[in-house]
Structures are given as structure tokens and as C-alpha cells.
Amino acid sequence: MRTHEDRLSRTSEPNFMTRADHSSAAPSGSAAGSPLVAVVMPLYNSATTVRASLESVLAQTYRHLEILVVDDGSTDEGAAICRSYDDSRIRIVQQRNRGLAGARNTGIRQARGVILAFLDSDDLWLPQKIERHVEHLRSAPGVGVSYSRSAFIDADGRPLGIYQTPPLHAITPELILCRNPISNGSCVVMRREVLDGIRFEANLYGSTESYWFDDSFRQSEDIECWLRIALQTKWRIEGIPEALTLYRVSSGGLSANIEKQFASWQRVLDKTAGYAPELISRHGDRARAYQLRYLARRSIRERQPRQGAKLVHEALLRYPRLLREEPGRTLITLAAAYLGMLLPQAVYRLLENTMMRITGLMQRLTLGLHAHRQDTVPCPGSGSREG
């Protein structure tokens, strides 16, 4: 495994083009010497959304891509839709169903790129997404994982006007455990060397293979991987301020999955405790409370306020300091749950829509402030771009 000191002892401008299979010239539209970026797109019964997702990759301003669509045992026409595109950068890999983590792992095994990006087949990217992350990784040799903020869209691809605006710097294991600033798997771009640092071998399907995400997780596979990166490697995790990922919000089926989702998330804590017991001992109760509050807010959005109230009360019972640490968010969650139970549905929806508009406005102001700073505060060695 390459150490942090090995990385810093090299030149300040990292040499992305180190793998033998990147010696060929870059495709038309990309600068000479630009690193090959592998885009891994798991596909499972997403025929209604995969066309838009794939076209958002093909529309990237950064052209030096390989696009690995991993058909994870789909039974619809999604794979056929992908095959209809005449673009030599697209490769379709088919396998029996292994889940999201298993599909990503298959893509990583097949990838030749020195940078990897992940896009779920119902999410979208803005055209500058990959270009901005490659710039970020070029300008910050110690950063191994780069992520963007995200804008929410509905099931039909319409913007909801609200965003995921997590912190971008000083990302610690504690922060990942409690708040998961990376937010979703479609916003992250990373160096291949980061994955090399967490690779493990296992025989899960009849032969020994390399793994990076844990195939045994059908939920919470993202945060489990991010925690291992933060705890087992020396690479920094850092975000860029633009909302370059469009994250699709789908409704339905939540109540049946709440218990499974929390149980899967608890498995993350149990696994992490095996190699980082002090982290879980110190922050486990707090992390459980934050996760329960998150599930409460999801329940409320799905028009299940009673379940939301139950979850936020459980969070406070497990970790009473939640109210002191984040009084605003916690009290708003409680109020939304009880108003959802007490108010007529039409009145509650009007109130909810008003609050979403206010929240979206405040978030857009925050994003605009970051954009202004990006334009006016130069960074050493990178012109006017914020690192």
C-alpha cells in the first residue's frame, strides 16, 4: 500500500498518467496528458431513468472518460437502452445480481482509469462535474476523495429547489459517522490509489476476488466505505462548493425499509468497532441519534408524521444532548412531525411547501456566496479557482 509520505515525496503536481494502459492519446476534446476517468454506473431495472443519466455523462465537458455500465441482473430494457448509444467509451458489463456495492466493485475491477467516479442510474450530473473534480484533485495532491454538493430532483427530473449543502473541509471520521458529508454515492470522485488503500480479498461468490465496497451491505454501503477511507488511509476527503449532482428523490416504500435501513446502519457501527473501537465508544450514541433523526425527517417527507415523531423521540432518548447540539434542526423535526399529525393535509402541505421555498432560497444564497468567493479569492497555483 502506498503511504502518505510516498505521495508527498513526489512532485507537487501529481502524475495521474502512471498506469500502463493509459499511454494512448486522449480522445478528441480532451487535453494531452489528461487522466483517464472511469465512470462506474450500476444498473438495475432503471429503464425509465438510465437514458437521462447516461446522457448526462456523455455531455461532460471533460471528454477523456471510460463509461462502465454494470448491469446487475436487470429484467427490464435498461441495458438495451445503453447499447443503443454509438460511443466507444461505453462498455456494458453484465452479471447476476449482487446489489449496488457488488455492481460498483465489478466496475472498479474492470476500470482502467486512474480516477473513478460513481453515478447511480437514476441520478444526473451537470456538464462540468468531472472537469471540476479533476481540477480539484490536480490542485490538491493530498486530497484523495473529492465530492460536490447536490440538488434534489423529483421522480420526473424536475428540480425541487433544495440542496444538500454539507461541510466541505476538515472531514473527520466522527463527522462522517454522524453527518456523512459526502451525502450520496453519485457526488463522489476519487483517485484509484485511495481504493488501493482499502482493497480486501474475499470469496463471496465461489472464487477469491478483490473488493472495495462491502458486498454484504445492501444498504449503508457508502458510509461504510467512506469510514474505512477516513480511518485506514492518509488521504484527505474534501468537497467543492458547486451543486454538480442532481439527486433523484423517489417516494414510496419507506416504512417497510426504516427498520432494515437502521439495522444496516447499525451493522456499519458494529463493523467499524472491530477496527476503530474508540471512535464508536466515544461517538456511537451520538451517531445513532443523528441517524434516527435523519430517518424521522425522511418519514415526515413521506407523509408518515407519526412514525417521524416516534423516531425523533427515540433519538432524544438515546442521546439527549442532540437537542443542545442542534436545537434548531431537532425542534423543527419535532414540530413538523406533530403538525403533520394535527393539521389538515392541505394546510400542512402549504406550510411544507412554503418552508421548502424558504430553505431553498437560503441554500441558493449560500451557494451563490461560495461562487462569489471562488471568483474573487485566488488560490496558490490554481488561478482564481477555489481549491
C-alpha positions in Angstrom: 0.0 0.0 0.0 1.4 3.4 -0.9 1.9 5.6 2.1 1.1 9.2 2.6 4.8 10.0 2.8 5.3 8.3 -0.6 2.7 10.6 -2.1 4.1 13.8 -0.6 7.6 12.9 -1.7 6.6 13.1 -5.3 6.3 16.3 -7.3 3.7 18.8 -6.2 1.8 18.3 -9.4 0.6 14.6 -9.2 1.3 12.4 -12.2 -2.1 10.9 -13.0 -0.8 9.0 -16.0 1.0 6.2 -14.2 -0.8 3.1 -15.4 0.5 1.4 -18.5 -2.9 1.2 -20.2 -3.2 5.0 -20.4 -0.3 5.5 -22.9 -2.7 6.1 -25.8 -3.6 9.6 -26.8 -6.6 11.3 -25.2 -9.8 11.4 -27.2 -10.8 14.4 -29.2 -11.9 17.2 -27.0 -9.5 16.4 -24.0 -6.1 17.9 -23.4 -3.0 15.9 -23.9 -1.9 14.2 -20.7 -5.3 14.4 -19.1 -6.0 11.5 -16.8 -8.5 8.8 -17.8 -11.6 9.0 -15.6 -13.6 5.8 -15.2 -17.3 6.4 -14.6 -19.0 3.4 -12.9 -22.8 3.3 -13.3 -24.6 0.4 -11.6 -27.8 -0.5 -13.5 -30.7 -2.4 -12.0 -34.2 -2.1 -13.6 -33.7 1.6 -14.3 -35.0 1.8 -17.8 -37.1 4.9 -17.1 -34.2 6.9 -15.9 -30.9 5.5 -17.3 -31.1 7.3 -20.6 -31.0 10.7 -18.9 -28.3 9.5 -16.5 -26.1 8.2 -19.3 -26.6 11.3 -21.5 -25.5 13.5 -18.5 -22.2 11.6 -18.6 -21.8 11.8 -22.4 -22.5 15.6 -22.1 -19.4 16.1 -19.8 -17.1 18.9 -20.8 -14.2 16.6 -19.7 -14.0 14.0 -22.5 -11.3 11.6 -21.5 -13.7 9.0 -20.0 -14.4 5.3 -20.0 -18.0 4.6 -19.0 -18.7 1.3 -17.4 -22.4 0.4 -17.1 -22.7 -2.6 -14.8 -26.0 -4.4 -15.5 -26.7 -6.0 -12.2 -29.2 -8.6 -13.3 -31.8 -6.3 -14.7 -35.0 -7.6 -16.1 -36.1 -4.5 -18.0 -34.8 -2.7 -21.1 -32.2 -0.6 -19.3 -29.2 -2.4 -20.8 -30.6 -2.3 -24.3 -31.1 1.4 -24.0 -27.4 1.8 -23.1 -26.4 -0.4 -26.0 -28.2 1.9 -28.4 -25.6 4.6 -27.9 -22.8 4.6 -30.5 -19.9 5.8 -28.3 -16.7 3.8 -28.0 -16.2 5.0 -24.4 -19.2 2.9 -23.2 -18.7 -0.6 -22.0 -21.5 -2.7 -20.7 -20.7 -5.5 -18.1 -23.4 -7.9 -17.2 -23.6 -10.0 -14.0 -26.0 -11.8 -11.8 -27.5 -9.6 -9.1 -25.0 -8.6 -6.4 -26.5 -5.3 -5.2 -25.2 -1.7 -5.5 -21.9 -2.4 -3.7 -21.3 -5.5 -5.8 -22.0 -3.6 -9.1 -19.6 -0.9 -8.1 -17.0 -3.4 -7.2 -17.4 -5.1 -10.6 -16.9 -1.7 -12.3 -13.8 -1.0 -10.3 -12.3 -4.3 -11.3 -13.0 -3.5 -15.0 -11.9 0.1 -14.8 -8.6 1.3 -16.4 -8.9 4.9 -15.2 -6.7 6.4 -12.5 -9.6 8.4 -11.3 -13.0 6.8 -10.6 -16.4 8.4 -10.4 -19.7 6.8 -9.5 -23.2 7.6 -10.8 -26.4 5.8 -9.9 -28.6 5.1 -12.9 -31.3 7.4 -11.6 -29.2 10.5 -10.8 -27.7 13.1 -13.1 -24.6 15.2 -13.4 -24.2 18.8 -14.7 -21.8 19.1 -17.7 -18.9 20.5 -15.7 -19.0 17.8 -13.0 -15.9 15.7 -13.9 -13.9 18.7 -15.1 -14.3 20.4 -11.8 -13.3 17.4 -9.8 -10.2 16.7 -11.9 -9.2 20.3 -11.4 -9.7 19.9 -7.7 -7.6 16.7 -7.5 -4.8 18.3 -9.6 -4.6 21.3 -7.3 -4.7 19.4 -4.0 -2.2 16.5 -4.1 -3.2 15.3 -0.6 -6.9 15.1 -1.4 -7.9 11.6 -2.4 -11.7 11.9 -2.4 -13.5 14.9 -4.0 -17.2 15.4 -3.7 -19.7 18.0 -4.8 -22.9 19.4 -3.3 -26.2 18.1 -4.8 -29.5 19.5 -5.9 -32.7 17.5 -5.4 -34.9 16.5 -8.3 -38.2 14.6 -8.2 -39.1 11.3 -9.8 -39.7 13.1 -13.1 -36.4 15.0 -13.1 -37.9 18.4 -12.0 -35.8 20.5 -9.6 -37.2 20.7 -6.1 -35.4 23.9 -5.3 -33.5 22.4 -2.3 -29.9 21.2 -2.0 -27.6 19.0 0.0 -25.1 21.6 1.3 -22.7 19.6 3.6 -19.4 20.9 5.0 -16.5 20.8 2.5 -13.4 20.8 4.7 -12.0 19.2 7.8 -13.8 16.0 7.1 -13.1 13.6 10.1 -14.2 10.1 10.8 -16.5 11.5 13.5 -18.2 13.8 11.0 -18.7 11.0 8.5 -20.2 8.8 11.2 -22.6 11.4 12.5 -23.4 13.5 9.4 -22.0 11.8 6.3 -21.0 15.0 4.4 -20.4 13.1 1.2 -24.3 12.8 1.2 -24.8 10.4 -1.7 -22.8 8.0 -3.9 -23.3 10.0 -7.1 -21.4 13.0 -6.0 -18.0 11.5 -5.3 -14.9 11.3 -7.5 -11.7 9.7 -6.2 -8.2 8.6 -7.1 -7.6 4.9 -7.8 -4.9 5.0 -5.2 -7.5 5.6 -2.5 -9.3 2.4 -3.4 -6.0 0.6 -3.4 -5.6 1.5 0.2 -8.8 -0.2 1.3 -8.9 -3.2 -1.0 -9.5 -6.6 0.6 -9.8 -10.1 -0.7 -12.7 -12.4 -0.1 -14.5 -15.4 -1.6 -18.2 -14.5 -1.7 -19.3 -16.0 -5.0 -17.2 -19.1 -5.4 -13.8 -17.6 -6.1 -11.5 -15.1 -4.4 -11.9 -11.5 -5.7 -10.8 -8.0 -4.7 -13.4 -5.8 -3.0 -13.5 -2.1 -2.1 -17.2 -1.6 -1.2 -18.5 -4.3 1.1 -20.8 -6.6 -0.9 -22.5 -7.9 2.2 -24.2 -4.5 2.7 -27.4 -3.9 0.7 -27.8 -0.5 2.4 -25.4 1.9 4.1 -22.6 0.6 1.8 -21.5 4.2 1.0 -20.8 5.4 4.6 -19.1 2.1 5.4 -16.7 2.7 2.6 -16.1 6.4 3.4 -15.3 5.4 7.0 -12.7 2.9 6.0 -11.1 5.5 3.7 -11.0 8.1 6.5 -9.7 5.6 9.1 -7.4 3.4 7.2 -5.7 5.8 4.7 -4.0 9.1 4.9 -5.8 10.7 2.0 -8.0 13.7 2.7 -11.6 13.9 1.9 -12.7 17.3 0.6 -15.7 18.9 -1.2 -16.1 21.6 -3.8 -18.9 24.1 -3.4 -20.9 23.7 -6.6 -24.1 21.6 -6.7 -23.0 19.4 -9.7 -25.0 16.3 -8.9 -28.8 16.1 -9.4 -30.0 13.6 -6.8 -33.4 12.0 -7.5 -35.8 11.7 -4.7 -38.3 8.8 -5.0 -41.3 8.3 -2.8 -42.9 5.1 -1.5 -41.8 2.0 0.3 -40.1 3.9 3.2 -42.0 2.5 6.2 -41.1 -1.1 5.2 -37.4 -0.1 4.9 -36.9 2.0 8.0 -36.2 -0.9 10.3 -33.9 -2.5 7.7 -32.1 0.7 7.0 -31.4 1.4 10.6 -30.3 -2.3 11.2 -27.9 -2.0 8.2 -26.6 1.3 9.5 -26.1 -0.4 12.9 -24.0 -3.0 11.1 -21.7 -0.3 10.0 -21.1 0.7 13.6 -20.5 -2.9 14.5 -18.0 -3.4 11.7 -16.2 -0.2 12.4 -16.0 -1.0 16.1 -13.9 -4.0 15.1 -11.0 -1.9 13.9 -11.8 1.6 15.4 -13.4 0.8 18.8 -12.5 4.1 20.4 -14.4 6.0 17.7 -17.6 4.0 18.2 -17.2 4.1 22.0 -17.0 7.9 22.0 -19.4 8.8 19.3 -21.7 5.8 18.7 -24.7 7.0 20.7 -24.5 10.4 19.1 -24.3 8.9 15.7 -27.3 6.7 16.3 -29.3 9.7 17.4 -28.4 11.7 14.3 -29.3 8.7 12.1 -32.7 8.3 13.8 -33.4 12.0 13.3 -32.5 11.7 9.7 -34.9 8.8 9.3 -37.5 10.8 11.1 -37.2 13.6 8.6 -37.5 11.1 5.8 -40.6 9.7 7.3 -42.2 13.1 7.6 -41.4 13.9 4.0 -43.1 10.6 3.0 -46.3 11.8 4.8 -45.7 9.5 7.8 -45.5 12.0 10.6 -46.5 9.6 13.4 -43.5 7.4 12.6 -41.3 10.5 12.3 -42.4 11.6 15.8 -41.6 8.2 17.2 -38.1 8.2 15.6 -37.1 11.6 16.8 -38.2 10.8 20.3 -36.1 7.7 20.2 -33.2 9.8 19.1 -33.6 12.1 22.1 -33.9 9.2 24.5 -30.7 7.7 23.1 -28.8 10.9 23.1 -30.5 13.8 25.0 -27.6 16.2 24.1 -28.9 16.2 20.5 -31.3 19.0 21.5 -28.5 21.1 22.9 -26.1 20.4 20.0 -28.6 21.2 17.2 -31.7 22.7 18.7 -33.0 24.3 15.5 -33.0 21.2 13.3 -34.2 18.9 16.2 -37.1 21.2 17.2 -38.1 21.8 13.5 -38.2 18.0 13.1 -40.4 17.6 16.2 -42.7 20.4 15.1 -43.0 19.1 11.6 -44.0 15.6 12.9 -46.7 17.0 15.3 -48.0 19.5 12.8 -48.2 16.6 10.3 -50.4 14.7 12.7 -52.6 17.7 13.8 -53.1 19.8 10.7 -55.4 19.0 7.8 -53.2 17.6 5.0 -53.8 20.5 2.6 -52.8 23.1 5.2 -49.7 21.1 6.2 -48.6 20.7 2.5 -49.0 24.5 2.0 -46.8 25.1 5.1 -44.3 22.5 4.0 -44.0 24.0 0.5 -43.5 27.4 2.0 -40.7 26.2 4.3 -39.1 24.3 1.3 -39.1 27.5 -0.7 -37.5 29.5 2.2 -35.0 26.7 2.7 -34.1 26.6 -1.0 -33.7 30.4 -1.1 -31.3 30.3 1.8 -29.3 27.5 0.3 -29.1 29.2 -3.1 -27.8 32.3 -1.3 -25.1 30.1 0.4 -24.2 28.6 -2.9 -24.0 32.0 -4.6 -21.7 33.3 -1.8 -19.4 30.4 -2.4 -19.4 31.1 -6.1 -18.6 34.7 -5.5 -15.7 33.7 -3.2 -14.5 31.3 -5.9 -14.4 34.1 -8.5 -12.7 36.6 -6.2 -10.3 34.7 -4.0 -7.3 33.3 -5.9 -5.7 30.0 -4.7 -1.9 29.4 -5.0 -1.0 27.6 -8.1 -4.6 27.4 -9.4 -5.5 30.8 -10.8 -8.9 32.1 -9.4 -10.3 28.6 -8.6 -11.0 27.8 -5.0 -9.2 24.5 -4.0 
